[in-house]
Amino acid sequence: MSKNDEIKKFKKKIEELEFQKDFQQDIIADMELITGVDMSKKSLPKTLAKEIERKKKQRIKENGSIDVLLIV
């Protein structure tokens, strides 16, 4: 396998892992908004907890309030 093929393979794997991370963070952010419990601050590293907090703020900004999430 050439270096270029390996690089392409690794780039694809990185993209997959980044998608998984974002998806998981979205789920955690939604659950924290719905339940009102900030578990990420207590159980995750600070950098991940900050990313989830940003996603929660973005969700509230996009939807106007958490009531939109509760209807779904």
KEFILUM-242149 format. One record per residue (C-alpha): x, y, z; residue in three letters. Coordinates in steps of 0.2 Angstrom, whole numbers. Each point is the difference from the previous one (the first is absolute). Example, Ala and Ser with C-alpha at 12.3 -4.5 7.8 and 13.67 -1.06 7.14 Angstrom:
62; -22; 39; ala
6; 17; -3; ser
//
This chain:
0; 0; 0; met
7; 17; -5; ser
2; 14; 12; lys
-14; 10; -9; asn
-12; -15; 2; asp
5; -1; 18; glu
-3; 19; 2; ile
-17; -1; -8; lys
-5; -15; 11; lys
5; 9; 16; phe
-9; 16; -6; lys
-16; -10; -3; lys
2; -8; 17; lys
2; 17; 8; ile
-15; 7; -8; glu
-10; -15; 6; glu
6; 2; 18; leu
-4; 19; 0; glu
-17; -4; -6; phe
-3; -12; 14; gln
7; 12; 12; lys
-11; 14; -6; asp
-15; -12; 0; phe
3; -5; 18; gln
2; 17; 6; gln
-16; 6; -9; asp
-9; -14; 9; ile
7; 4; 17; ile
-4; 19; -2; ala
-18; -4; -5; asp
-2; -12; 15; met
8; 13; 12; glu
-12; 13; -7; leu
-15; -11; 2; ile
4; -6; 17; thr
8; 15; 7; gly
14; -10; 7; val
18; 5; -5; asp
9; -17; 1; met
13; 4; -12; ser
8; 13; 12; lys
1; -14; 13; lys
6; -15; -10; ser
9; 6; -15; leu
17; 9; -3; pro
-2; 19; 0; lys
4; 2; -18; thr
-15; -12; -5; leu
-11; 8; 13; ala
3; 17; -8; lys
-4; -6; -17; glu
-16; -7; 6; ile
-4; 16; 9; glu
3; 9; -17; arg
-12; -12; -9; lys
-13; 3; 13; lys
1; 19; -1; lys
-1; -2; -19; gln
-15; -11; 1; arg
-9; 13; 11; ile
5; 14; -11; lys
-7; -10; -16; glu
-16; -5; 8; asn
-4; 15; 11; gly
-2; -11; 15; ser
1; -18; 6; ile
-19; -2; -1; asp
2; -4; -19; val
11; -15; 5; leu
-14; -6; 12; leu
-13; 0; -14; ile
10; -12; -11; val
//
